[in-house]
Amino acid sequence: MAQNRIDQIVAALERDWPRWHIWVVHRVVGATLWCARRWDDTGNALNADTPEELVALLEQEASR
């Protein structure tokens, strides 16, 4: 996935989830890791293999 496209996805996720800091970790081996942590630094960091998986984790956290 091109960096510009990743930046666009991160920006869209941050618009949809404003209480969360969203970022990616580019691995040397394997796919990009999608991460999120609440801006108020409560709770655990979330890690997913895809942006869709990250959204599912964010939705799960929001329902708690």
Secondary structure, 3 states (H helix, E strand, C coil): CCHHHHHHHHHHHHHHCCCEEEEEECCCCCCCEEEEEECCCCCCCEEECCHHHHHHHHHHHHCC
